[in-house]
Amino acid sequence: MRQRVLLAGIAVAFGVLFVTAHHAWAADEAIPVGLLAGETFDACASGQIVCPARAPICDDPKVAVPADVNGGLGFKGVGPGETLCSAASSVGPRRIFRITVR
């Protein structure tokens, strides 16, 4: 009986480690966002970044630009294309968004 409990405990510990490692790896990837020209994405309301966010930047301002959305951070689609945008979270690392505007 004790052996089963020990094995179950080890299995749970490995499961927790796997989930934690997988989540940390996924945080390094760009978050895909699809927009139409003129449409905005509310990054704070999406739950992908902890607000208040600061220092937003976009690689190609002809595709997307940072925007104020309901008092929080957002990104607005300007023209067709794809670009990377990011912002500093109030806790943790910068979050990167892959913005595709159609």
PDB file as gemmi writes it, atoms N, CA and C in Angstrom:
CRYST1    1.000    1.000    1.000  90.00  90.00  90.00 P 1                      
ATOM      1  N   MET A   1       0.819  -1.194   0.000  1.00  0.00           N  
ATOM      2  CA  MET A   1       0.000   0.000   0.000  1.00  0.00           C  
ATOM      3  C   MET A   1       0.866   1.263   0.000  1.00  0.00           C  
ATOM      4  N   ARG A   2       1.897   1.266   0.841  1.00  0.00           N  
ATOM      5  CA  ARG A   2       2.786   2.432   0.914  1.00  0.00           C  
ATOM      6  C   ARG A   2       3.511   2.655  -0.420  1.00  0.00           C  
ATOM      7  N   GLN A   3       3.821   1.562  -1.089  1.00  0.00           N  
ATOM      8  CA  GLN A   3       4.515   1.669  -2.365  1.00  0.00           C  
ATOM      9  C   GLN A   3       3.617   2.349  -3.406  1.00  0.00           C  
ATOM     10  N   ARG A   4       2.338   2.045  -3.411  1.00  0.00           N  
ATOM     11  CA  ARG A   4       1.400   2.676  -4.346  1.00  0.00           C  
ATOM     12  C   ARG A   4       1.263   4.174  -4.057  1.00  0.00           C  
ATOM     13  N   VAL A   5       1.197   4.522  -2.786  1.00  0.00           N  
ATOM     14  CA  VAL A   5       1.085   5.926  -2.411  1.00  0.00           C  
ATOM     15  C   VAL A   5       2.347   6.682  -2.837  1.00  0.00           C  
ATOM     16  N   LEU A   6       3.503   6.068  -2.618  1.00  0.00           N  
ATOM     17  CA  LEU A   6       4.761   6.692  -3.025  1.00  0.00           C  
ATOM     18  C   LEU A   6       4.813   6.884  -4.536  1.00  0.00           C  
ATOM     19  N   LEU A   7       4.443   5.865  -5.292  1.00  0.00           N  
ATOM     20  CA  LEU A   7       4.443   5.977  -6.754  1.00  0.00           C  
ATOM     21  C   LEU A   7       3.440   7.020  -7.232  1.00  0.00           C  
ATOM     22  N   ALA A   8       2.282   7.091  -6.606  1.00  0.00           N  
ATOM     23  CA  ALA A   8       1.287   8.104  -6.973  1.00  0.00           C  
ATOM     24  C   ALA A   8       1.822   9.506  -6.690  1.00  0.00           C  
ATOM     25  N   GLY A   9       2.502   9.685  -5.566  1.00  0.00           N  
ATOM     26  CA  GLY A   9       3.093  10.981  -5.233  1.00  0.00           C  
ATOM     27  C   GLY A   9       4.162  11.401  -6.224  1.00  0.00           C  
ATOM     28  N   ILE A  10       4.976  10.444  -6.634  1.00  0.00           N  
ATOM     29  CA  ILE A  10       6.012  10.739  -7.628  1.00  0.00           C  
ATOM     30  C   ILE A  10       5.374  11.106  -8.966  1.00  0.00           C  
ATOM     31  N   ALA A  11       4.342  10.401  -9.358  1.00  0.00           N  
ATOM     32  CA  ALA A  11       3.653  10.699 -10.620  1.00  0.00           C  
ATOM     33  C   ALA A  11       3.044  12.101 -10.588  1.00  0.00           C  
ATOM     34  N   VAL A  12       2.445  12.477  -9.479  1.00  0.00           N  
ATOM     35  CA  VAL A  12       1.869  13.822  -9.353  1.00  0.00           C  
ATOM     36  C   VAL A  12       2.969  14.881  -9.428  1.00  0.00           C  
ATOM     37  N   ALA A  13       4.091  14.646  -8.770  1.00  0.00           N  
ATOM     38  CA  ALA A  13       5.200  15.610  -8.793  1.00  0.00           C  
ATOM     39  C   ALA A  13       5.720  15.801 -10.216  1.00  0.00           C  
ATOM     40  N   PHE A  14       5.891  14.718 -10.967  1.00  0.00           N  
ATOM     41  CA  PHE A  14       6.339  14.843 -12.352  1.00  0.00           C  
ATOM     42  C   PHE A  14       5.300  15.558 -13.213  1.00  0.00           C  
ATOM     43  N   GLY A  15       4.034  15.295 -12.960  1.00  0.00           N  
ATOM     44  CA  GLY A  15       2.967  15.981 -13.699  1.00  0.00           C  
ATOM     45  C   GLY A  15       3.001  17.473 -13.476  1.00  0.00           C  
ATOM     46  N   VAL A  16       3.173  17.898 -12.234  1.00  0.00           N  
ATOM     47  CA  VAL A  16       3.255  19.326 -11.923  1.00  0.00           C  
ATOM     48  C   VAL A  16       4.473  19.954 -12.578  1.00  0.00           C  
ATOM     49  N   LEU A  17       5.615  19.282 -12.526  1.00  0.00           N  
ATOM     50  CA  LEU A  17       6.821  19.807 -13.170  1.00  0.00           C  
ATOM     51  C   LEU A  17       6.646  19.941 -14.675  1.00  0.00           C  
ATOM     52  N   PHE A  18       6.001  18.963 -15.307  1.00  0.00           N  
ATOM     53  CA  PHE A  18       5.772  19.012 -16.744  1.00  0.00           C  
ATOM     54  C   PHE A  18       4.879  20.187 -17.124  1.00  0.00           C  
ATOM     55  N   VAL A  19       3.786  20.375 -16.401  1.00  0.00           N  
ATOM     56  CA  VAL A  19       2.855  21.468 -16.696  1.00  0.00           C  
ATOM     57  C   VAL A  19       3.544  22.813 -16.495  1.00  0.00           C  
ATOM     58  N   THR A  20       4.320  22.946 -15.438  1.00  0.00           N  
ATOM     59  CA  THR A  20       5.031  24.198 -15.167  1.00  0.00           C  
ATOM     60  C   THR A  20       6.062  24.487 -16.250  1.00  0.00           C  
ATOM     61  N   ALA A  21       6.832  23.505 -16.645  1.00  0.00           N  
ATOM     62  CA  ALA A  21       7.845  23.706 -17.684  1.00  0.00           C  
ATOM     63  C   ALA A  21       7.192  24.032 -19.020  1.00  0.00           C  
ATOM     64  N   HIS A  22       6.099  23.376 -19.353  1.00  0.00           N  
ATOM     65  CA  HIS A  22       5.405  23.642 -20.613  1.00  0.00           C  
ATOM     66  C   HIS A  22       4.851  25.064 -20.630  1.00  0.00           C  
ATOM     67  N   HIS A  23       4.290  25.526 -19.527  1.00  0.00           N  
ATOM     68  CA  HIS A  23       3.734  26.880 -19.444  1.00  0.00           C  
ATOM     69  C   HIS A  23       4.842  27.921 -19.591  1.00  0.00           C  
ATOM     70  N   ALA A  24       5.994  27.707 -18.962  1.00  0.00           N  
ATOM     71  CA  ALA A  24       7.101  28.656 -19.059  1.00  0.00           C  
ATOM     72  C   ALA A  24       7.620  28.737 -20.491  1.00  0.00           C  
ATOM     73  N   TRP A  25       7.663  27.619 -21.200  1.00  0.00           N  
ATOM     74  CA  TRP A  25       8.134  27.634 -22.579  1.00  0.00           C  
ATOM     75  C   TRP A  25       7.154  28.390 -23.462  1.00  0.00           C  
ATOM     76  N   ALA A  26       5.866  28.196 -23.260  1.00  0.00           N  
ATOM     77  CA  ALA A  26       4.856  28.842 -24.089  1.00  0.00           C  
ATOM     78  C   ALA A  26       4.836  30.345 -23.892  1.00  0.00           C  
ATOM     79  N   ALA A  27       5.259  30.845 -22.746  1.00  0.00           N  
ATOM     80  CA  ALA A  27       5.253  32.284 -22.475  1.00  0.00           C  
ATOM     81  C   ALA A  27       6.261  33.029 -23.354  1.00  0.00           C  
ATOM     82  N   ASP A  28       7.244  32.323 -23.931  1.00  0.00           N  
ATOM     83  CA  ASP A  28       8.248  32.954 -24.780  1.00  0.00           C  
ATOM     84  C   ASP A  28       7.773  33.148 -26.212  1.00  0.00           C  
ATOM     85  N   GLU A  29       6.659  32.551 -26.581  1.00  0.00           N  
ATOM     86  CA  GLU A  29       6.167  32.644 -27.948  1.00  0.00           C  
ATOM     87  C   GLU A  29       5.291  33.876 -28.139  1.00  0.00           C  
ATOM     88  N   ALA A  30       5.248  34.371 -29.375  1.00  0.00           N  
ATOM     89  CA  ALA A  30       4.381  35.504 -29.700  1.00  0.00           C  
ATOM     90  C   ALA A  30       2.922  35.049 -29.682  1.00  0.00           C  
ATOM     91  N   ILE A  31       2.063  35.893 -29.152  1.00  0.00           N  
ATOM     92  CA  ILE A  31       0.634  35.602 -29.082  1.00  0.00           C  
ATOM     93  C   ILE A  31       0.000  36.073 -30.385  1.00  0.00           C  
ATOM     94  N   PRO A  32      -0.634  35.175 -31.149  1.00  0.00           N  
ATOM     95  CA  PRO A  32      -1.218  35.584 -32.432  1.00  0.00           C  
ATOM     96  C   PRO A  32      -2.494  36.399 -32.243  1.00  0.00           C  
ATOM     97  N   VAL A  33      -2.590  37.520 -32.982  1.00  0.00           N  
ATOM     98  CA  VAL A  33      -3.763  38.393 -32.941  1.00  0.00           C  
ATOM     99  C   VAL A  33      -4.123  38.766 -34.371  1.00  0.00           C  
ATOM    100  N   GLY A  34      -5.360  38.510 -34.767  1.00  0.00           N  
ATOM    101  CA  GLY A  34      -5.834  38.883 -36.093  1.00  0.00           C  
ATOM    102  C   GLY A  34      -6.750  40.087 -36.013  1.00  0.00           C  
ATOM    103  N   LEU A  35      -6.506  41.084 -36.850  1.00  0.00           N  
ATOM    104  CA  LEU A  35      -7.296  42.317 -36.864  1.00  0.00           C  
ATOM    105  C   LEU A  35      -7.657  42.709 -38.289  1.00  0.00           C  
ATOM    106  N   LEU A  36      -8.661  43.538 -38.395  1.00  0.00           N  
ATOM    107  CA  LEU A  36      -8.962  44.229 -39.642  1.00  0.00           C  
ATOM    108  C   LEU A  36      -8.409  45.639 -39.520  1.00  0.00           C  
ATOM    109  N   ALA A  37      -8.153  46.304 -40.631  1.00  0.00           N  
ATOM    110  CA  ALA A  37      -7.665  47.688 -40.592  1.00  0.00           C  
ATOM    111  C   ALA A  37      -8.699  48.545 -39.851  1.00  0.00           C  
ATOM    112  N   GLY A  38      -8.232  49.316 -38.880  1.00  0.00           N  
ATOM    113  CA  GLY A  38      -9.105  50.165 -38.076  1.00  0.00           C  
ATOM    114  C   GLY A  38      -9.620  49.500 -36.816  1.00  0.00           C  
ATOM    115  N   GLU A  39      -9.497  48.196 -36.712  1.00  0.00           N  
ATOM    116  CA  GLU A  39      -9.960  47.457 -35.532  1.00  0.00           C  
ATOM    117  C   GLU A  39      -8.889  47.496 -34.445  1.00  0.00           C  
ATOM    118  N   THR A  40      -9.311  47.425 -33.174  1.00  0.00           N  
ATOM    119  CA  THR A  40      -8.362  47.433 -32.065  1.00  0.00           C  
ATOM    120  C   THR A  40      -8.449  46.139 -31.272  1.00  0.00           C  
ATOM    121  N   PHE A  41      -7.342  45.791 -30.658  1.00  0.00           N  
ATOM    122  CA  PHE A  41      -7.226  44.626 -29.785  1.00  0.00           C  
ATOM    123  C   PHE A  41      -6.931  45.133 -28.390  1.00  0.00           C  
ATOM    124  N   ASP A  42      -7.768  44.793 -27.417  1.00  0.00           N  
ATOM    125  CA  ASP A  42      -7.589  45.218 -26.031  1.00  0.00           C  
ATOM    126  C   ASP A  42      -6.712  44.188 -25.322  1.00  0.00           C  
ATOM    127  N   ALA A  43      -5.426  44.491 -25.215  1.00  0.00           N  
ATOM    128  CA  ALA A  43      -4.472  43.545 -24.625  1.00  0.00           C  
ATOM    129  C   ALA A  43      -4.756  43.320 -23.143  1.00  0.00           C  
ATOM    130  N   CYS A  44      -5.143  44.360 -22.427  1.00  0.00           N  
ATOM    131  CA  CYS A  44      -5.421  44.218 -20.992  1.00  0.00           C  
ATOM    132  C   CYS A  44      -6.633  43.329 -20.746  1.00  0.00           C  
ATOM    133  N   ALA A  45      -7.691  43.530 -21.494  1.00  0.00           N  
ATOM    134  CA  ALA A  45      -8.914  42.743 -21.314  1.00  0.00           C  
ATOM    135  C   ALA A  45      -8.737  41.299 -21.777  1.00  0.00           C  
ATOM    136  N   SER A  46      -7.761  41.049 -22.649  1.00  0.00           N  
ATOM    137  CA  SER A  46      -7.554  39.687 -23.153  1.00  0.00           C  
ATOM    138  C   SER A  46      -6.989  38.755 -22.086  1.00  0.00           C  
ATOM    139  N   GLY A  47      -6.386  39.322 -21.050  1.00  0.00           N  
ATOM    140  CA  GLY A  47      -5.774  38.504 -20.006  1.00  0.00           C  
ATOM    141  C   GLY A  47      -4.392  38.004 -20.363  1.00  0.00           C  
ATOM    142  N   GLN A  48      -3.852  38.442 -21.490  1.00  0.00           N  
ATOM    143  CA  GLN A  48      -2.524  37.995 -21.929  1.00  0.00           C  
ATOM    144  C   GLN A  48      -1.389  38.803 -21.304  1.00  0.00           C  
ATOM    145  N   ILE A  49      -1.728  39.921 -20.674  1.00  0.00           N  
ATOM    146  CA  ILE A  49      -0.732  40.790 -20.063  1.00  0.00           C  
ATOM    147  C   ILE A  49      -1.327  41.364 -18.787  1.00  0.00           C  
ATOM    148  N   VAL A  50      -0.479  41.553 -17.779  1.00  0.00           N  
ATOM    149  CA  VAL A  50      -0.938  42.142 -16.525  1.00  0.00           C  
ATOM    150  C   VAL A  50      -0.805  43.651 -16.641  1.00  0.00           C  
ATOM    151  N   CYS A  51      -1.902  44.338 -16.485  1.00  0.00           N  
ATOM    152  CA  CYS A  51      -1.911  45.789 -16.624  1.00  0.00           C  
ATOM    153  C   CYS A  51      -1.840  46.467 -15.257  1.00  0.00           C  
ATOM    154  N   PRO A  52      -1.330  47.660 -15.134  1.00  0.00           N  
ATOM    155  CA  PRO A  52      -1.040  48.555 -16.247  1.00  0.00           C  
ATOM    156  C   PRO A  52       0.239  48.168 -16.982  1.00  0.00           C  
ATOM    157  N   ALA A  53       0.123  48.082 -18.289  1.00  0.00           N  
ATOM    158  CA  ALA A  53       1.269  47.785 -19.153  1.00  0.00           C  
ATOM    159  C   ALA A  53       1.924  49.097 -19.569  1.00  0.00           C  
ATOM    160  N   ARG A  54       3.184  49.029 -19.940  1.00  0.00           N  
ATOM    161  CA  ARG A  54       3.899  50.250 -20.321  1.00  0.00           C  
ATOM    162  C   ARG A  54       4.869  49.963 -21.467  1.00  0.00           C  
ATOM    163  N   ALA A  55       5.350  51.023 -22.060  1.00  0.00           N  
ATOM    164  CA  ALA A  55       6.353  50.975 -23.123  1.00  0.00           C  
ATOM    165  C   ALA A  55       5.961  50.078 -24.293  1.00  0.00           C  
ATOM    166  N   PRO A  56       4.777  50.273 -24.878  1.00  0.00           N  
ATOM    167  CA  PRO A  56       4.403  49.454 -26.035  1.00  0.00           C  
ATOM    168  C   PRO A  56       5.164  49.882 -27.281  1.00  0.00           C  
ATOM    169  N   ILE A  57       5.549  48.910 -28.092  1.00  0.00           N  
ATOM    170  CA  ILE A  57       6.227  49.201 -29.356  1.00  0.00           C  
ATOM    171  C   ILE A  57       5.754  48.209 -30.416  1.00  0.00           C  
ATOM    172  N   CYS A  58       5.779  48.638 -31.666  1.00  0.00           N  
ATOM    173  CA  CYS A  58       5.475  47.770 -32.804  1.00  0.00           C  
ATOM    174  C   CYS A  58       6.591  47.910 -33.821  1.00  0.00           C  
ATOM    175  N   ASP A  59       6.990  46.806 -34.431  1.00  0.00           N  
ATOM    176  CA  ASP A  59       8.077  46.821 -35.410  1.00  0.00           C  
ATOM    177  C   ASP A  59       7.712  47.606 -36.670  1.00  0.00           C  
ATOM    178  N   ASP A  60       6.485  47.468 -37.145  1.00  0.00           N  
ATOM    179  CA  ASP A  60       6.075  48.129 -38.382  1.00  0.00           C  
ATOM    180  C   ASP A  60       4.820  48.965 -38.139  1.00  0.00           C  
ATOM    181  N   PRO A  61       4.978  50.282 -37.954  1.00  0.00           N  
ATOM    182  CA  PRO A  61       3.817  51.135 -37.682  1.00  0.00           C  
ATOM    183  C   PRO A  61       2.862  51.281 -38.873  1.00  0.00           C  
ATOM    184  N   LYS A  62       3.242  50.773 -40.046  1.00  0.00           N  
ATOM    185  CA  LYS A  62       2.329  50.787 -41.187  1.00  0.00           C  
ATOM    186  C   LYS A  62       1.296  49.660 -41.076  1.00  0.00           C  
ATOM    187  N   VAL A  63       1.556  48.699 -40.165  1.00  0.00           N  
ATOM    188  CA  VAL A  63       0.656  47.560 -39.976  1.00  0.00           C  
ATOM    189  C   VAL A  63      -0.165  47.724 -38.691  1.00  0.00           C  
ATOM    190  N   ALA A  64       0.487  48.041 -37.583  1.00  0.00           N  
ATOM    191  CA  ALA A  64      -0.207  48.191 -36.300  1.00  0.00           C  
ATOM    192  C   ALA A  64       0.522  49.205 -35.432  1.00  0.00           C  
ATOM    193  N   VAL A  65      -0.239  49.859 -34.554  1.00  0.00           N  
ATOM    194  CA  VAL A  65       0.321  50.847 -33.621  1.00  0.00           C  
ATOM    195  C   VAL A  65      -0.296  50.637 -32.240  1.00  0.00           C  
ATOM    196  N   PRO A  66       0.434  51.007 -31.173  1.00  0.00           N  
ATOM    197  CA  PRO A  66      -0.161  50.949 -29.836  1.00  0.00           C  
ATOM    198  C   PRO A  66      -1.328  51.932 -29.752  1.00  0.00           C  
ATOM    199  N   ALA A  67      -2.333  51.572 -28.968  1.00  0.00           N  
ATOM    200  CA  ALA A  67      -3.507  52.433 -28.832  1.00  0.00           C  
ATOM    201  C   ALA A  67      -4.042  52.359 -27.409  1.00  0.00           C  
ATOM    202  N   ASP A  68      -4.682  53.445 -26.979  1.00  0.00           N  
ATOM    203  CA  ASP A  68      -5.346  53.484 -25.685  1.00  0.00           C  
ATOM    204  C   ASP A  68      -6.755  52.912 -25.865  1.00  0.00           C  
ATOM    205  N   VAL A  69      -7.048  51.817 -25.172  1.00  0.00           N  
ATOM    206  CA  VAL A  69      -8.348  51.152 -25.302  1.00  0.00           C  
ATOM    207  C   VAL A  69      -8.989  51.090 -23.910  1.00  0.00           C  
ATOM    208  N   ASN A  70     -10.048  51.840 -23.721  1.00  0.00           N  
ATOM    209  CA  ASN A  70     -10.769  51.850 -22.435  1.00  0.00           C  
ATOM    210  C   ASN A  70      -9.831  52.089 -21.254  1.00  0.00           C  
ATOM    211  N   GLY A  71      -8.889  52.981 -21.410  1.00  0.00           N  
ATOM    212  CA  GLY A  71      -7.959  53.301 -20.342  1.00  0.00           C  
ATOM    213  C   GLY A  71      -6.833  52.301 -20.179  1.00  0.00           C  
ATOM    214  N   GLY A  72      -6.770  51.289 -21.027  1.00  0.00           N  
ATOM    215  CA  GLY A  72      -5.714  50.284 -20.959  1.00  0.00           C  
ATOM    216  C   GLY A  72      -4.955  50.222 -22.265  1.00  0.00           C  
ATOM    217  N   LEU A  73      -4.071  49.273 -22.373  1.00  0.00           N  
ATOM    218  CA  LEU A  73      -3.238  49.126 -23.563  1.00  0.00           C  
ATOM    219  C   LEU A  73      -3.938  48.299 -24.620  1.00  0.00           C  
ATOM    220  N   GLY A  74      -3.778  48.716 -25.851  1.00  0.00           N  
ATOM    221  CA  GLY A  74      -4.292  47.958 -26.980  1.00  0.00           C  
ATOM    222  C   GLY A  74      -3.419  48.188 -28.196  1.00  0.00           C  
ATOM    223  N   PHE A  75      -3.738  47.503 -29.266  1.00  0.00           N  
ATOM    224  CA  PHE A  75      -3.054  47.687 -30.537  1.00  0.00           C  
ATOM    225  C   PHE A  75      -4.108  47.875 -31.612  1.00  0.00           C  
ATOM    226  N   LYS A  76      -3.848  48.814 -32.525  1.00  0.00           N  
ATOM    227  CA  LYS A  76      -4.799  49.131 -33.585  1.00  0.00           C  
ATOM    228  C   LYS A  76      -4.208  48.731 -34.931  1.00  0.00           C  
ATOM    229  N   GLY A  77      -5.015  48.017 -35.726  1.00  0.00           N  
ATOM    230  CA  GLY A  77      -4.598  47.652 -37.070  1.00  0.00           C  
ATOM    231  C   GLY A  77      -4.646  48.856 -37.982  1.00  0.00           C  
ATOM    232  N   VAL A  78      -3.571  49.111 -38.708  1.00  0.00           N  
ATOM    233  CA  VAL A  78      -3.477  50.278 -39.597  1.00  0.00           C  
ATOM    234  C   VAL A  78      -3.621  49.862 -41.057  1.00  0.00           C  
ATOM    235  N   GLY A  79      -2.821  48.905 -41.489  1.00  0.00           N  
ATOM    236  CA  GLY A  79      -2.849  48.454 -42.878  1.00  0.00           C  
ATOM    237  C   GLY A  79      -2.508  46.981 -42.965  1.00  0.00           C  
ATOM    238  N   PRO A  80      -2.729  46.362 -44.121  1.00  0.00           N  
ATOM    239  CA  PRO A  80      -2.492  44.925 -44.247  1.00  0.00           C  
ATOM    240  C   PRO A  80      -1.030  44.546 -44.045  1.00  0.00           C  
ATOM    241  N   GLY A  81      -0.849  43.391 -43.423  1.00  0.00           N  
ATOM    242  CA  GLY A  81       0.488  42.873 -43.186  1.00  0.00           C  
ATOM    243  C   GLY A  81       0.587  42.183 -41.839  1.00  0.00           C  
ATOM    244  N   GLU A  82       1.832  41.890 -41.450  1.00  0.00           N  
ATOM    245  CA  GLU A  82       2.086  41.221 -40.178  1.00  0.00           C  
ATOM    246  C   GLU A  82       3.263  41.893 -39.503  1.00  0.00           C  
ATOM    247  N   THR A  83       3.170  42.096 -38.208  1.00  0.00           N  
ATOM    248  CA  THR A  83       4.253  42.711 -37.446  1.00  0.00           C  
ATOM    249  C   THR A  83       4.246  42.185 -36.025  1.00  0.00           C  
ATOM    250  N   LEU A  84       5.348  42.380 -35.334  1.00  0.00           N  
ATOM    251  CA  LEU A  84       5.431  42.040 -33.919  1.00  0.00           C  
ATOM    252  C   LEU A  84       5.274  43.309 -33.097  1.00  0.00           C  
ATOM    253  N   CYS A  85       4.456  43.239 -32.066  1.00  0.00           N  
ATOM    254  CA  CYS A  85       4.291  44.323 -31.108  1.00  0.00           C  
ATOM    255  C   CYS A  85       4.538  43.743 -29.720  1.00  0.00           C  
ATOM    256  N   SER A  86       5.004  44.575 -28.806  1.00  0.00           N  
ATOM    257  CA  SER A  86       5.215  44.094 -27.448  1.00  0.00           C  
ATOM    258  C   SER A  86       4.964  45.212 -26.456  1.00  0.00           C  
ATOM    259  N   ALA A  87       4.808  44.821 -25.200  1.00  0.00           N  
ATOM    260  CA  ALA A  87       4.621  45.775 -24.116  1.00  0.00           C  
ATOM    261  C   ALA A  87       5.162  45.152 -22.840  1.00  0.00           C  
ATOM    262  N   ALA A  88       5.637  46.015 -21.952  1.00  0.00           N  
ATOM    263  CA  ALA A  88       6.133  45.551 -20.661  1.00  0.00           C  
ATOM    264  C   ALA A  88       4.949  45.347 -19.729  1.00  0.00           C  
ATOM    265  N   SER A  89       4.887  44.183 -19.140  1.00  0.00           N  
ATOM    266  CA  SER A  89       3.835  43.874 -18.182  1.00  0.00           C  
ATOM    267  C   SER A  89       4.192  44.517 -16.839  1.00  0.00           C  
ATOM    268  N   SER A  90       3.193  44.772 -16.013  1.00  0.00           N  
ATOM    269  CA  SER A  90       3.484  45.340 -14.700  1.00  0.00           C  
ATOM    270  C   SER A  90       4.207  44.323 -13.819  1.00  0.00           C  
ATOM    271  N   VAL A  91       4.076  43.038 -14.145  1.00  0.00           N  
ATOM    272  CA  VAL A  91       4.852  41.983 -13.485  1.00  0.00           C  
ATOM    273  C   VAL A  91       5.312  41.002 -14.561  1.00  0.00           C  
ATOM    274  N   GLY A  92       6.533  40.552 -14.444  1.00  0.00           N  
ATOM    275  CA  GLY A  92       7.033  39.577 -15.404  1.00  0.00           C  
ATOM    276  C   GLY A  92       7.628  40.218 -16.645  1.00  0.00           C  
ATOM    277  N   PRO A  93       7.962  39.376 -17.623  1.00  0.00           N  
ATOM    278  CA  PRO A  93       8.635  39.860 -18.833  1.00  0.00           C  
ATOM    279  C   PRO A  93       7.684  40.548 -19.813  1.00  0.00           C  
ATOM    280  N   ARG A  94       8.266  41.172 -20.832  1.00  0.00           N  
ATOM    281  CA  ARG A  94       7.466  41.765 -21.916  1.00  0.00           C  
ATOM    282  C   ARG A  94       6.659  40.676 -22.593  1.00  0.00           C  
ATOM    283  N   ARG A  95       5.482  41.015 -23.041  1.00  0.00           N  
ATOM    284  CA  ARG A  95       4.642  40.092 -23.797  1.00  0.00           C  
ATOM    285  C   ARG A  95       4.713  40.485 -25.264  1.00  0.00           C  
ATOM    286  N   ILE A  96       4.871  39.509 -26.124  1.00  0.00           N  
ATOM    287  CA  ILE A  96       5.018  39.752 -27.557  1.00  0.00           C  
ATOM    288  C   ILE A  96       3.748  39.282 -28.267  1.00  0.00           C  
ATOM    289  N   PHE A  97       3.238  40.125 -29.143  1.00  0.00           N  
ATOM    290  CA  PHE A  97       2.036  39.824 -29.922  1.00  0.00           C  
ATOM    291  C   PHE A  97       2.386  39.843 -31.400  1.00  0.00           C  
ATOM    292  N   ARG A  98       1.984  38.795 -32.133  1.00  0.00           N  
ATOM    293  CA  ARG A  98       2.148  38.747 -33.582  1.00  0.00           C  
ATOM    294  C   ARG A  98       0.824  39.251 -34.170  1.00  0.00           C  
ATOM    295  N   ILE A  99       0.832  40.502 -34.636  1.00  0.00           N  
ATOM    296  CA  ILE A  99      -0.381  41.148 -35.138  1.00  0.00           C  
ATOM    297  C   ILE A  99      -0.470  40.942 -36.648  1.00  0.00           C  
ATOM    298  N   THR A 100      -1.566  40.357 -37.115  1.00  0.00           N  
ATOM    299  CA  THR A 100      -1.823  40.180 -38.539  1.00  0.00           C  
ATOM    300  C   THR A 100      -3.038  41.000 -38.886  1.00  0.00           C  
ATOM    301  N   VAL A 101      -2.854  41.948 -39.798  1.00  0.00           N  
ATOM    302  CA  VAL A 101      -3.947  42.826 -40.220  1.00  0.00           C  
ATOM    303  C   VAL A 101      -4.320  42.458 -41.645  1.00  0.00           C  
ATOM    304  N   ARG A 102      -5.621  42.271 -41.870  1.00  0.00           N  
ATOM    305  CA  ARG A 102      -6.122  41.915 -43.197  1.00  0.00           C  
ATOM    306  C   ARG A 102      -6.834  43.091 -43.813  1.00  0.00           C  
TER     307      ARG A 102                                                      
END                                                                             
